[in-house]
Every structure is written in C-alpha cells, then in structure tokens.
C-alpha cells in the first residue's frame, strides 16, 4: 500500500550496516513518505549514496536531512528533466504514490504517466527500477488506486528496462499518519468495540522487512523481472487486527461490542471524501474503506523462490517494538482533532454571525459604556467579519495553523480592548470574557497536532 494509504506500527529493522557494494547511487522517488523514507534510511545504512525526490523542501529536510534532495513535482517533469534527474544513478526506487483522486491528486498521473516517463528516460541504460506497488493490483480491481497501480506496473514491465516489482500487503510502519493513524484511532475508540468489516481478511508486512527487500533488490540480489508479493503468511479478520493493535498499545477493551453497518461506514467515507478538496487526506476516504472491505492479501511464494527473506508475522512485528505512552496519546488525540477543529469553526462562525444578526444590540453594549458610536459600529462589524473569516479558514488544511494563530491573537486583542473599554465585563455573571480564554487555549491544540510528517 502507498505511504498515505494503509500503514501501521513500528519495529526494529534487520539490515546489515556493511554494504555489499560500495558507492552505489540510489534515487528514491517519494522519499519522505512512509515507505520512501524508511527505504532511504535502509539504503544509507547499506552504504548507498542516496538522493531523494519530494515536493516540499521543509518536510524533506525535517524527515531526512541526511540525503541530497531534488524538490519537484514528478508528474510535471519533461523528458530532459527526467534524464537529468536520473543521471549517474544505479537504481531508482519508485515509492511515490497516492490513495485517491481529488484535492489536486491525479492517480493516473502519479501511478501510470510518471512511471512511463521514467522508463522513457532510462531506455537503453543499465539502471534498475524497484517499483513499490501493492498486493492485489489489477486492471479489474474495484478501486482506481489498484487499477492505476496495475497500469503503471504493466508499463514498467513492458519497457524492457531492468526492474523488480514489489507488492506489499498492509504495511505496518513507525510513522503515525494515514492508515497507521486510522488503525490506532479505531483501537482507541472508547466505550464501544465497533466490529467493522468482519468479513475482511487482512495480511500485513513489517516496514523494515519491506525496506530490507528494497535493499536486496537495489543490490542486485533479486533477479531482473521479479514480481512478488511481500507479506506475512497468516491472514486475520479486520476486527482481530484492531484488537491486536489495541492490545499492543495497552488500551482497555470496551465492554460493549456492536457491529458497524456498511452503510454507516460508507457515510463516514463519503464525509471524508467531501473534506478532500479542503486538503484533508483522511484515511477514512472511500478508497481506503473499500480496500479494507475487499480484503488485503498476498502470496509470498514468488518472493521466497527469488531468494527473498521471509516477512515476520504480525505478532512478531508488535513483539519487536513495544508500544509506549506516546502511541496511546496519539491514538486518543487523533480522534479528538477533527472534533476540536469542528468546534473551533462552529464557535467562531456563531460568534460572527450572531454579532451581525444582532448588530444594534452588540453596538449598544459598547455605547452604553461610553464608547463612541462610530468606534462601536466599526468594532462590531470588523470583529464579526474577522470571526467568520477565521471560522471558515480553520476548515482548510493549508490554513488551519494560520487560522488558529489568528484566533489566539484576536482573542487577546478582544480581551485587551475590552479591558480598556468595558472592564466590568470581567465580572459579568455569564463570564463574557472568562469563557473566551478556554477557546483560545483550545486553538493551540491543532498547532501541535496538524503536522503529519
């Protein structure tokens, strides 16, 4: 699965720090995603010179400051730019991917057109491409994610260049975003143990095992043309996976078990889809839910026949990395974040709209305390418009941090101006001033929780 699709929990890698080849050069596409970042670190430990490609320099330097970065949009490179990007490299790791169309994401461009352009640039060279695909890809699959991945795999295979295609099942990694966050949040749901997708069978692969496989392919230990699933051997129902995640995190088991109807899940997914244009790439979107409902499974026979190392079981994955309090904190906070953002939006929108709908009464509150009428009219009008603006902006992923800072600053401004013009409101029986202080503190929470890489 891709870095923003279905992910999981961390373990310690088993990759030798002694390189089998010296000074080999690897280029990792999508190098600050879940799979790309871990693969880049594994390649560094194995002695490769590593370059990464990503679209955001700040994220790139925060996640992997130790590699050389090319900051660009892979879907917009021309032939000459691809040739320049891949010049002097020995292996390209294609870990770039996305889960679903929308919000500026085009699956065909990422999964199909981009690999075609890469293959065209490498035509006639000896550069190997290690393609990170997904178990279950097919042109007849139920989601465009799997269909576009299948078309990209086919383009690579037909190109004639040296290649290996790795198709992992549900990737369990250390980073807490995407599907990792979804699984942890599902395990942390309080009071009720919701039995979701009980008929769905899921297999997993530990991220370090996937990264070790990538290193083996990059070193040439796996034959050209290998197309292999990477997975543990055992499958389990999705509710059992959630239960084991809960046990790993040390969370209490809810005493009430209830089935969650598919219609309710689909409604949640549609709601998550509606938020995508605002920049929220929720793991609850319809593609993720449909993928889980269909089941995630693979067959490791080809990988073993190619000489690949076995992948550890889910039990061993969790055993190799005990959970700490940070996992429990994150799982619970992840559930609260959308509620906090929704509450902040509602609070500020209501404040502004009530001020406008009762404009005369709001002005009278100030003029009755000897504030000049002209100042009162401007203060109420401008304040109401600012409140509404912040209530809308906080719903946009790219503006949420600015909106929260604005909410804190505006609250402090209100309190300062109110202290000068209407100091008696500090002692108002309904707590007019006192009650806005928790709202300002609440705006600090998204500042701490909206960074996802």
C-alpha positions in Angstrom: 0.0 0.0 0.0 1.2 3.6 -0.5 2.5 5.8 2.2 -0.7 7.7 2.7 -3.0 4.7 2.5 -2.9 1.8 5.0 0.0 1.8 7.5 0.7 0.5 10.9 3.2 0.2 13.8 7.0 0.2 14.1 9.7 -2.4 14.6 13.5 -2.6 14.5 15.0 -3.3 11.1 17.3 -6.3 10.4 19.6 -4.7 7.8 23.3 -5.0 7.9 25.3 -1.9 8.1 28.0 -3.4 6.0 27.4 -2.6 2.3 27.7 -5.4 -0.2 28.6 -2.9 -2.9 30.4 0.4 -2.4 29.3 3.8 -3.7 26.2 2.7 -5.5 23.8 5.6 -6.1 20.1 5.3 -5.4 17.4 7.8 -6.2 14.2 7.4 -4.1 11.0 8.9 -5.5 8.6 9.9 -2.8 11.4 9.8 -0.3 9.7 11.5 2.7 6.6 9.2 2.6 6.3 6.2 5.0 7.9 3.6 2.6 10.3 6.0 0.8 11.8 7.5 4.0 12.4 4.1 5.6 13.8 2.7 2.4 16.2 5.7 2.1 17.5 5.1 5.6 18.0 1.4 4.9 19.9 2.2 1.7 22.1 4.7 3.6 22.9 2.0 6.2 23.7 -0.4 3.4 26.3 2.0 2.0 24.4 3.7 -0.8 24.7 7.3 -1.8 21.0 8.3 -1.6 19.2 11.2 -3.3 15.5 11.8 -2.6 12.7 13.5 -4.6 9.8 15.3 -3.0 7.6 18.3 -3.4 8.0 20.1 -0.1 11.5 21.2 0.9 10.6 21.9 4.6 9.1 18.4 5.1 12.0 16.8 3.2 14.7 18.4 5.4 12.7 17.6 8.5 12.3 13.9 7.7 15.6 13.1 6.0 18.2 15.9 6.3 21.0 13.5 5.6 20.2 12.9 1.9 20.5 15.0 -1.2 17.1 16.4 -2.2 15.5 17.3 -5.6 12.4 19.3 -4.9 10.0 19.0 -7.8 6.6 17.6 -8.9 7.3 14.2 -10.6 4.1 14.4 -12.7 5.3 17.6 -14.4 8.8 16.7 -15.5 9.7 16.6 -19.2 12.0 14.0 -20.8 15.1 16.2 -20.4 14.4 16.8 -16.8 13.9 13.1 -16.1 17.2 12.3 -17.8 18.9 15.0 -15.7 17.3 13.6 -12.5 18.4 10.0 -13.2 21.9 10.8 -14.5 24.6 8.8 -12.8 22.3 6.7 -10.6 22.5 2.9 -10.4 19.0 2.3 -9.0 15.7 4.1 -8.8 13.2 3.3 -6.0 9.7 4.4 -7.0 7.9 4.8 -3.7 5.7 7.7 -4.9 2.0 7.1 -4.7 -1.4 8.4 -3.6 -4.6 6.8 -2.4 -7.4 8.6 -4.2 -8.1 11.3 -6.8 -9.2 14.7 -5.6 -7.6 17.6 -3.7 -5.1 18.2 -6.5 -4.2 14.5 -6.7 -4.4 12.6 -10.0 -3.8 8.9 -9.7 -3.2 8.2 -13.3 -0.5 10.9 -13.5 1.3 9.5 -10.4 0.9 5.8 -10.9 0.9 5.4 -14.7 2.2 8.5 -16.6 5.1 9.1 -14.2 6.5 5.5 -14.5 6.1 5.7 -18.3 8.2 8.9 -18.3 10.8 7.4 -16.0 11.1 4.3 -18.2 11.5 6.5 -21.3 14.3 8.4 -19.7 16.1 5.2 -18.7 15.7 3.4 -22.0 18.9 1.8 -23.1 20.6 2.2 -19.7 21.5 -0.4 -17.1 19.7 1.4 -14.3 17.4 -0.8 -12.2 13.9 0.3 -11.1 12.4 -1.1 -8.0 8.7 -0.4 -8.2 6.7 -0.3 -4.9 3.2 -1.4 -6.0 0.5 -3.1 -3.8 -0.7 -6.7 -3.4 -3.9 -7.2 -5.3 -3.4 -4.7 -8.1 -5.4 -5.5 -11.2 -6.9 -3.6 -14.1 -10.3 -5.1 -13.0 -10.0 -4.0 -9.3 -12.8 -2.2 -7.5 -10.8 1.0 -6.9 -8.9 3.3 -9.2 -5.9 3.1 -6.8 -5.4 -0.6 -7.7 -6.2 -0.1 -11.4 -3.8 2.7 -11.9 -1.1 0.9 -10.0 -1.6 -2.1 -12.3 -1.3 0.0 -15.4 1.9 1.6 -14.0 3.4 -1.9 -13.3 2.5 -3.0 -16.8 4.2 0.0 -18.3 7.4 -0.8 -16.4 7.3 -4.5 -17.2 6.8 -3.7 -20.9 9.6 -1.2 -21.1 12.3 -3.8 -21.1 14.5 -2.0 -18.5 15.9 -3.8 -15.5 13.1 -3.9 -12.9 11.7 -5.6 -9.8 8.1 -5.0 -8.7 7.4 -5.4 -5.0 3.7 -5.7 -4.0 3.4 -5.4 -0.2 0.2 -6.1 1.7 -0.8 -3.9 4.7 2.4 -2.1 5.6 3.0 -1.6 9.3 5.4 1.1 9.9 6.6 3.6 12.5 5.0 6.8 11.3 1.7 7.7 12.7 -0.3 9.1 9.7 -2.6 7.7 7.1 -3.7 4.1 7.8 -1.4 3.9 10.8 -3.4 6.7 12.4 -6.7 5.0 11.3 -5.8 1.7 12.9 -4.6 3.3 16.2 -7.7 5.5 16.3 -10.0 2.5 15.7 -8.3 0.7 18.5 -8.7 3.7 20.8 -12.4 4.2 20.3 -13.9 4.4 23.8 -16.9 2.6 25.3 -17.9 0.5 22.3 -15.8 -2.0 20.4 -17.2 -1.4 16.9 -17.0 -4.6 14.8 -16.1 -3.2 11.3 -15.6 -5.2 8.2 -15.8 -8.5 10.0 -15.6 -10.5 6.7 -12.5 -8.7 5.5 -9.3 -10.8 5.7 -6.0 -8.8 6.1 -2.3 -9.7 5.9 0.5 -7.4 6.9 4.1 -6.8 6.2 6.5 -5.0 8.6 8.0 -1.9 7.1 11.6 -2.9 7.9 11.0 -6.2 6.1 9.9 -4.2 3.0 12.9 -1.9 3.3 15.2 -4.9 3.6 13.6 -6.3 0.4 14.2 -3.0 -1.3 17.9 -3.0 -0.4 18.2 -6.6 -1.6 16.7 -5.6 -4.9 18.9 -2.5 -5.2 22.0 -4.6 -4.6 21.0 -7.0 -7.4 20.3 -9.9 -5.1 16.9 -10.4 -6.6 16.7 -11.3 -10.3 15.5 -8.9 -13.0 11.9 -9.2 -13.8 10.8 -10.5 -10.4 7.2 -9.5 -9.5 6.5 -10.6 -5.9 4.1 -10.0 -3.1 5.6 -9.2 0.3 3.6 -10.4 3.2 3.3 -12.5 6.3 1.7 -15.9 5.9 -1.3 -15.6 8.1 -4.5 -13.5 7.4 -7.0 -12.4 10.0 -10.3 -10.5 10.1 -10.1 -6.8 10.3 -11.7 -6.7 13.8 -9.0 -9.0 15.0 -6.3 -6.7 13.6 -7.8 -3.8 15.5 -8.0 -5.9 18.7 -4.3 -6.8 18.4 -3.5 -3.2 17.8 -5.4 -2.3 21.0 -3.6 -5.0 22.9 -0.2 -3.8 21.6 -1.0 -0.2 22.8 -2.2 -1.4 26.2 -5.6 0.1 25.9 -8.6 -1.3 27.7 -11.1 -3.5 25.9 -14.6 -1.9 25.6 -17.2 -4.0 27.3 -19.8 -3.4 24.6 -19.4 -4.9 21.2 -21.6 -3.7 18.3 -21.5 -4.3 14.6 -20.9 -1.2 12.4 -23.2 -1.4 9.4 -21.6 -1.0 6.0 -24.0 1.9 5.2 -22.6 3.8 8.2 -19.0 3.2 7.1 -19.9 4.4 3.6 -21.4 7.5 5.0 -18.2 8.2 7.0 -16.2 7.6 3.9 -18.3 10.0 1.8 -17.9 12.6 4.5 -14.1 12.1 4.4 -14.2 12.4 0.6 -16.1 15.8 0.9 -13.2 17.1 3.1 -10.5 16.2 0.5 -11.0 19.4 -1.6 -10.2 21.3 1.7 -6.8 19.4 1.9 -7.7 16.8 4.5 -6.4 13.5 3.2 -8.3 11.3 5.6 -7.6 7.6 5.8 -11.4 7.2 6.1 -11.9 8.1 2.5 -13.8 5.7 0.3 -10.8 4.1 -1.4 -9.3 3.0 1.9 -12.6 1.7 3.3 -13.3 -0.2 0.1 -9.8 -1.6 0.0 -10.1 -2.9 3.6 -13.6 -4.2 2.9 -12.3 -6.2 -0.1 -9.5 -7.6 2.0 -5.7 -7.3 1.7 -3.9 -10.5 0.9 -0.9 -11.8 -0.9 1.2 -14.9 -1.7 4.9 -14.8 -0.7 5.8 -17.9 -2.7 7.4 -16.0 -5.6 9.4 -13.8 -3.2 10.8 -16.9 -1.4 11.6 -18.6 -4.7 13.5 -15.4 -5.7 15.7 -15.7 -2.6 13.9 -13.1 -0.6 13.9 -13.3 3.2 10.6 -14.3 5.0 8.5 -11.5 6.4 7.7 -11.6 10.1 4.2 -12.2 11.5 2.0 -9.5 13.0 2.7 -11.0 16.4 6.5 -10.7 15.8 6.1 -7.2 14.4 4.4 -6.0 17.6 6.8 -8.0 19.8 9.8 -6.4 18.2 8.6 -2.9 19.1 6.7 -2.5 22.4 4.3 0.4 22.5 4.8 3.4 24.8 2.6 6.1 26.2 3.2 8.2 23.0 1.2 5.6 21.0 -1.8 5.9 23.4 -1.6 9.7 23.5 -1.5 9.9 19.7 -4.4 7.5 19.2 -6.7 9.4 21.5 -5.6 12.9 20.3 -6.2 11.7 16.7 -9.8 11.0 17.5 -10.2 14.5 19.1 -8.6 16.6 16.4 -11.5 16.7 13.9 -13.9 17.4 16.9 -11.6 20.3 18.0 -11.4 21.8 14.5 -15.2 21.5 14.1 -15.8 23.1 17.5 -13.5 26.0 16.8 -15.1 26.6 13.4 -18.6 26.5 14.9 -17.6 28.8 17.8 -16.1 31.5 15.6 -18.8 31.3 12.9 -21.5 31.5 15.5 -19.8 34.5 17.2 -19.5 36.4 14.0 -23.0 35.6 12.7 -24.7 36.4 16.0 -22.8 39.7 16.1 -24.1 40.6 12.6 -27.6 39.4 13.2 -27.9 41.4 16.4 -25.8 44.3 15.2 -27.6 47.1 17.0 -27.7 45.2 20.3 -23.9 44.5 20.1 -23.2 48.2 19.3 -25.4 49.2 22.3 -23.3 47.1 24.6 -20.3 49.4 23.8 -22.1 52.7 23.5 -23.8 52.1 26.9 -20.4 52.1 28.4 -19.5 55.4 26.8 -17.6 54.0 23.8 -18.1 56.4 20.9 -20.8 55.2 18.5 -18.5 55.4 15.4 -15.9 53.2 17.1 -18.6 50.8 18.3 -20.0 50.4 14.8 -16.6 49.7 13.3 -15.5 47.4 16.1 -18.6 45.2 16.0 -18.7 45.0 12.2 -15.0 44.3 11.8 -14.9 41.9 14.7 -17.8 39.9 13.3 -16.3 39.6 9.9 -12.9 38.5 11.3 -14.7 35.9 13.4 -16.5 34.5 10.4 -13.3 34.5 8.3 -11.4 32.6 10.9 -14.3 30.1 11.4 -14.1 29.3 7.6 -10.3 29.3 7.3 -9.8 26.8 10.1 -11.6 24.2 7.9 -8.9 24.4 5.2 -5.9 22.1 5.9 -3.4 24.5 4.4 -4.8 27.5 6.5 -5.6 25.7 9.8 -2.4 26.8 11.6 -2.7 30.4 10.5 -6.4 30.4 11.5 -5.5 29.1 15.0 -2.8 31.7 15.4 -5.4 34.3 14.3 -7.9 33.0 16.8 -5.4 33.3 19.6 -4.3 36.8 18.5 -7.8 38.1 18.0 -8.9 36.7 21.4 -6.0 38.5 23.1 -6.9 41.6 21.2 -10.6 41.4 22.3 -9.6 40.9 25.9 -7.1 43.8 25.8 -9.6 46.2 24.1 -12.4 45.0 26.3 -10.3 45.6 29.5 -9.8 49.2 28.4 -13.4 49.9 27.1 -15.6 47.6 29.1 -13.6 46.3 32.2 -16.9 45.5 34.0 -17.4 42.5 31.7 -14.7 40.6 33.5 -17.2 40.4 36.4 -20.2 39.7 34.2 -22.3 36.9 35.8 -22.3 34.9 32.5 -18.5 35.2 32.2 -18.4 37.0 28.9 -14.6 37.5 29.0 -13.7 34.5 31.1 -15.3 32.0 28.7 -13.2 33.0 25.7 -9.9 32.1 27.3 -10.5 28.3 27.0 -11.4 28.8 23.3 -8.0 30.5 22.8 -6.2 27.7 24.6 -8.2 25.1 22.5 -6.8 26.8 19.4 -3.3 25.7 20.5 -4.2 22.1 20.0 -4.3 22.0 16.2 -1.0 23.8 16.1 0.5 20.8 17.9 -1.4 18.0 16.1 -1.7 19.0 12.4 1.9 18.3 11.5 1.8 14.8 9.9 5.3 14.1 8.7 
